[in-house]
């Protein structure tokens, strides 16, 4: 065989080998999520409520009392500092609370995140496999796609915008981590058309989640951002999201304050 033909034979053999390897790689199944590793949907556990930017707990304490009236155990978390620092610190608070609840015998945890607390819940799912611990996540008025209010502060008064403020501006690295989390765990995202803090209001819309605007359920309702945790209709939606049955908003209607 001439040198040229030998070279051609070597090249052809090499290409065949590469093709075999590529096909072999394609045939190897990728990693899959073990459904048995996810909390059973019919075994609700402790409910952890995560405050928003600033760390205020009063409204969530009222919502927690409404949850406890159904026989569930509920805990409103206390955020690091005033809740305006790096959201990573708040994620660690949530993860520690979830681990403590599970260690105490809870079959799972449900997370209710208000405002930036919903972003914290999403980061927890993205970073710490919160979907292996959380049975459900419910968020209220959460800027899951960022808030233009934070963007305005970053632009006009950057010195007045702490770490969490910057992280809640559209396009931040932290918000980029939320891509896909709505499909990781049954998630109900609630918002109000009157929201003046998470702007635009439908920034709370999350792909893969069950998304609902309060006014879709209760036309004409006037609910501000700060009023979400104490609004009766919102409380009813939250309880539906935390139910043992699959999330179903059919038949939901206006409700009085809890």
N, C-alpha and C positions, 0 to 999 in steps of 0.2 A: 504494500500500500504506500502510495506516495506521501511525502510529508504533508502536503496540502490536504489530502483525504484523511490522514490521521488526525489533523487539527480539526477538520470538520466533524469527524466522528466524536472527538472529545467534547466539542461544543454542544452537539446534539445530545450526547449522554448527560451533560451537565444540565441542559434545559429540561430533560425528562426528569432528572432527579429533583430539580427545583419544583417542577409541576407536582410531583408526587408529594413532596413535603408540604406545599401550599394546600393541596387537596386534603392531605392528612390533617393539617391544622384546621381547615374549615369543617372537617367532619367531627372534630372533638367538641362535644357540647360545652357551652360556656357555663359558668357557675350559675346556679339557680337558688332562689330563696326557699328555704324549707318552710312550708306553711305551718308546720307544727311548732316552729320557733316563734310564731306570732301569738299574741294573747287571744284567748277564745273570746269571741264577741258576746257570748251569752254569760260571761262571768265578769261583770263590772267590779272594779276595785275602787281604790281611793281616788278622789278627784283633787288635782292640784291646780290652783288658780294662780296665774302669773300676772302681776300688775304691769302697767304700762310705763312709759317714760315719766320719770319723777317718782315712781314707786308708791303712789297713793293706794291705800288698801280699803278705804271705807266702803266704797261702792261694791267691791268684790266681797267684802265680809257679809253684806246683805244678800248677795247672790249665793254665797256659800251656805247661809242659813236656809235659803230656799232649797238648795240641793240636799242639805242634811235632813230637811223635813220629809224627804222621800225615802229616808233610811240609809242614805249613802254617807260615807265619811268624806269630809272636804277640808282642805287646808289652803289658806291664802299665804303664799310665800312672801317672805321679806327680802327684798332685793338688796344687793350690795350697795352701800352708800345711798344715794338718792335716786338710783336707777337711771342716771344720765351718763354713766361711764361706759366703757367698752362692753358691748353686749355679750362678749365671751364670758365675762364674770357672771352674768345672769344665767347663761347656759349651764355653767357649773353648779349654780344654786339649784336649778331645776333637776339636773342629773342626780345630784346628791339627794334631793328630796324623793325622787323616784326610786332610787336604790334603797333608801331608808324604808319607804312604804312597802316595797317588795320583800325586803328582809324581815319586816314585821308580819308578813303573811298575806299581804294583799295579792290577789291573783293577777292583777294588772293595775295600771294607773290610767286615768283619763286626765287630759290637760285642757284647761280653759285659759286661753290667753287673751288678755284685753289690750288693745292697741299694740304698742311695741312688744308686749308680752307674747303676742301671736308670732312675731318675728323670732323671738327667743325660742318658742316651741319649734318653729321650722328649722332653726339652726341646730337645735338638739337632735331632731330627726336626721338631719344631714350629717352631723358630725359624730354623734354618739349612738347611732342606730336606735334612736328613740322609738322607732316602729317595732322594735323587739320588746319594748317595755310598755308602750302606750297602746291601749285598746282603741281609744278615740281621741281626736283633738277637735276642740271647738274654739274658734277665734271670733272676736267682736271688734269691728272697726280697726282691724290690723292693716298697716300699710305694707302689705306683702310684696308690692311692687314699688315701694317707696312713696314718700309724700312730697309734693311740690313745696309744702311749707318749709320742710327741712332744706330743700334745694335753695329756696329764697334766702334763708338765713345764712347758709354756706356762702352764697354769692355776695350778700350785702353786708353781713356782719359776722365774718368767720370766727372772730374771737368770742362771740356769744354762742357758738355752736359746739358743745362738748362732743365727746367721742360718739355716743349713741346717736346724737343729732346727725352727725356726718354719715353714720352708717345707715340711717334711714332715708338718706337722699337717693332718688332714683339713680340706678347704675352703680351703686356701691358694690364692693366685692362681697360683702355679707349677703346682700339681697340676691346676688348671683348664685349663692349657694342654695337658694330655695327652689331652684329649678327641679321639678320632678317630685318634690316632697309630698305634694297633694295626692299622689298615687301610691305613696308608701303606707299610709294608714287612713282608715275612714276619717274624713275631715269635713266639718261643717264650718263654713265661713259666713258670718253675719255682718252686715253693715247697714248704715242709714244714709239716705240721700241728703240728710241735713248735716253730714259730717263736715266740720270746719277745720279739723286737725289732720286727719288722714285724707289728703286731697290728691286727685279727685276721689270721691267716695268709693268708686268701684276699683280702686287700687287694692281693695281687699279680695278681689276675685282671684282665685287660685286654680290653675288647671288641675283636673283630677279630683277636686273637692266638690262637695255639694255647696253651691253658692246661692245666697239668698239676701235680698235687700228687704229691710223691715217693711218698707212701703208696698212691697209686693204682697205681703201677708196682711198688712193693715193700711189700706190706702188712706192717705191724708194724715197719717201719724206724724207728729213732730218729735223727733228724737235727736238730741245733740250727741256729739261724740262722748262728752262726759256723762251723758244720761244713759248710755247703753247698758252698763252693769245693773242699773236699778229699774229699767223699763220692764213692764209686765210682759209685753209681747216678746221681747228679747229673752226674758227668763224662760218663757214657755218654749221658745225655739231651742234654747240651751238644753233644757231638760229632754227635749226630743232627741237632740244630738247625743245625749249621754245615756239614752235608754238601752236596754239589753237587746231590743229588736233592731234591725237595720234602720239606718237614718231614713225617715219618711216624714216629709213636711205636708203631705196631703191632709187637708182639713184644718191646717193651722189658721188661726184667726187672731183678731185683736184681743188683748188681755189687759186687765187692770194691773196696777203696780203691785209687786209682791209684798 
